Amino acid sequence: MSMSASLLKEFEAVVGAENVMTSEVDRQTYAYDGAVLEPVEPAVALRPVTSEALGACVRLCNENGLPVTARGAGTNLSGGTIPKPGGVVILTNSLNKILEINEEDLYAVVQPGVVTATFAAEVLKHGLFYPPDPGSMAVSTLGGNVAENAGGLRGLKYGVTKDYVMGVDFFDVEGGLVKTGSRTVKCVTGYNLSGLMIASEGTLGVFNEITLKLVPPPAAQKAMMAVYDSMDKAAASVAAIIAAKILPCTLEFLDKPTIQYVEDFCKAGMPTDADAILLIEVDGHPAQVEDDAQKVVDICKKVGALSVDMAQNAAQRDSLWTARRAALPALARARPTIVLEDATVPRSKFPAMVRDICDIAAKYKVDVATFGHAGDGNLHPSLLCDRRDKEEMHRIELAVDEIFDRALSYHGTLSGEHGIGMSKSKWMEKETSRATIEYSLRMKKAIDPKNILNPTKIIEGRG
């Protein structure tokens, strides 16, 4: 859809002509994200380089009734940054300054376009630690992390993005700057608007600045790989470790197909004949780390691990986590299409959910490789397929439906960290209630009367 020349001139006056992108290549570049959904081209992509320009862009979109989708790196996996036809994509990746790292009060203030890994590395230089570590952290941005409430490998012990958000300043549809939260540990001034903005996927405002909590880094870590000849034993080890009141920093699960694809991809020395492995790390005070590490080894062996190999140095430790982070790109090479899901269950139900995924894969004759954050019950069944094969994709859809039904039967959730976007909105009422949807719609209408802020996401389906 074209946009009037006069409106384009207004946008150019705000962000500069070089930051108003209307070419076919630009429109195609910002038409999709990591979800298996059809791309949708916007009319224009805007790249503001100042906060004032960001607010002005939102205001102009609202005044002209243009749907607007804020976009960071576009790594999200549920359709959250797929725009509306003829809409506007606002790119936040040029708003990428770390504005403050406060070592006395343990917080940082950032713009939304700061890359997660860049931020974590900079914080570490100051002797501090930012724990959330989504698998895409090398490219994902902090604004997107907050918008999706991203998790990561360390979620079991340290929590997810929401546990580190102290405040979010954002622009409302009229371009007004809404300030929320505080730099203090305690803050109950007014409604918890910061909490409302977390996982809102750009449907309630456009982020301008984010205040994040920092913590001291652990003094010591020990990482290990436990190897199993059955997925049941690996899953049972997860439950046993948690039941023993041990809280690893990281407790990751990879099944046989995932192991094989990862090893083929990055040659990390993975045991390709194993049915499953657990990658485990404990951290904290050195004495506690030694004690917990030995307990974990003993539990894994008691449950049936063939071996438990401890990383002997930092290079071996890094190799384990590099291999784990390679799971998605490795699997993405296996078939033309990967449907990466995010079913999450209470930790005690992890073994049952692993078995259920295997049963569902067999029932619908689909290829599934499963990995995930076993310690917090967050599984990523990855369905390997070819979206051009309509019959196969029908079976994939049936399998995904049943995976979510099974997860909800265990009092689980549709998404532990990938968000709802468009791809999961049809299941929202099944997990919540009709009243929940209606309440959310009323709130959305009051905040965004023209429904310009990332419409069709979370509660509105694909309309």
PELIN-V793238 format. One record per helix or strand of 2 or more residues. SS is the DSSP state (H for helix, E for strand). FROM is the first residue (numbers start at 1). LEN is the number of residues. If there is no record, write none. Layout:
BEGIN
[[SS FROM LEN] [SS FROM LEN]]
END
This chain:
BEGIN
[[H 5 11] [H 17 3] [E 20 2] [H 24 6] [E 44 3] [H 51 13] [E 68 4] [E 88 4] [E 98 5] [E 107 5] [H 116 10] [E 128 2] [H 142 7] [H 155 4] [H 161 4] [E 165 7] [E 177 2] [H 193 5] [E 206 8] [E 215 2] [E 220 9] [H 231 13] [E 250 6] [H 256 11] [E 276 9] [H 286 18] [E 307 4] [H 314 12] [H 327 6] [E 337 4] [H 347 18] [E 367 7] [H 374 3] [E 378 8] [H 390 20] [H 425 7] [H 434 14]]
END
